[in-house]
Amino acid sequence: MRVLGGSVLALEAIVVILAIPVVIVVGTLPVSPAIAIPVGVALAIGLIVAARYVTRPWAIPVGWVLQALVVLTGFLAPAMFIVGGIFALLWLLAIRLASDVEGRAQ
């Protein structure tokens, strides 16, 4: 879980950072840079922290909350519905594969 789950969350943090200018310039709702930048950076930092501590018991529920928040950014930039959905599926795959590997190791 550590490598795969951490990779999913870290790459998602990069995508969130790159989505900030898109939300500001092309977003469906007018979003001020004074709001979009701190919220986007906070979301990215949350993803990075979760990626760092992905082996802790609280990290999987926190990861799901972060996945939901990223998908919800689709209301600001519709492409994020697709991108967030893809990352949510990758997160699910990482959790499933990790549980399979842990089950076989026992």
C-alpha positions in Angstrom: 0.0 0.0 0.0 2.8 2.3 0.8 4.2 2.7 -2.7 1.1 2.4 -4.8 -1.2 4.3 -2.5 1.4 7.0 -1.9 2.1 7.3 -5.6 -1.6 7.8 -6.4 -2.0 10.5 -3.8 1.3 12.3 -4.7 0.4 12.4 -8.4 -3.1 13.6 -7.5 -1.5 16.5 -5.5 0.4 17.5 -8.6 -2.8 17.5 -10.7 -4.6 19.6 -8.1 -1.8 22.2 -8.2 -2.0 22.3 -12.0 -5.7 22.7 -11.8 -5.6 25.9 -9.8 -5.0 28.2 -12.8 -7.6 26.3 -14.8 -10.2 26.9 -12.1 -9.3 30.6 -11.9 -9.2 31.3 -15.7 -11.6 28.8 -17.3 -13.7 27.6 -14.4 -17.5 27.4 -14.7 -17.9 29.6 -11.6 -16.0 32.8 -11.0 -13.4 32.0 -8.4 -11.0 34.6 -7.0 -7.3 33.7 -7.0 -7.4 34.7 -3.3 -9.7 31.7 -2.7 -8.6 29.2 -5.3 -4.9 29.3 -4.5 -5.0 28.7 -0.7 -7.8 26.1 -1.1 -6.0 24.3 -3.9 -2.7 24.3 -2.0 -4.3 23.1 1.2 -5.9 20.2 -0.7 -2.6 19.3 -2.3 -0.8 19.5 1.0 -3.5 17.2 2.5 -2.9 14.7 -0.4 0.9 14.8 0.2 0.5 14.3 4.0 -1.8 11.4 3.4 0.7 10.0 0.9 3.4 10.2 3.5 1.4 8.4 6.1 -0.5 6.0 3.9 0.3 3.0 6.0 -1.4 4.4 9.1 -4.9 3.2 9.9 -6.4 6.7 9.5 -4.9 7.3 6.1 -7.4 5.3 4.1 -10.5 7.1 5.3 -8.7 10.4 5.0 -7.7 9.4 1.4 -11.4 8.7 0.6 -12.4 12.2 1.9 -9.6 13.8 -0.2 -10.8 11.8 -3.2 -14.3 13.1 -2.7 -13.0 16.7 -2.4 -11.0 16.4 -5.6 -14.1 15.0 -7.4 -16.2 17.9 -6.1 -13.8 20.4 -7.6 -15.5 19.3 -10.8 -18.2 21.9 -10.1 -15.5 24.5 -10.6 -13.7 22.9 -13.6 -15.8 20.1 -15.1 -12.7 18.1 -16.3 -12.0 17.5 -12.7 -15.0 15.2 -12.5 -13.2 12.9 -14.9 -9.7 13.3 -13.5 -11.0 13.0 -9.9 -13.0 9.9 -10.8 -9.9 8.3 -12.4 -7.8 9.0 -9.3 -10.6 7.7 -7.1 -10.6 4.4 -9.1 -6.8 4.3 -8.8 -7.1 4.8 -5.0 -9.7 1.9 -4.9 -7.3 -0.3 -6.9 -4.4 0.5 -4.6 -6.4 -0.4 -1.6 -7.7 -3.6 -3.1 -4.3 -4.7 -4.4 -2.7 -3.9 -1.0 -5.3 -6.0 0.9 -4.7 -8.9 -1.6 -1.0 -8.8 -1.1 -1.4 -8.5 2.7 -3.8 -11.5 2.7 -1.4 -13.6 0.7 1.5 -12.7 3.0 -0.2 -14.1 6.1 
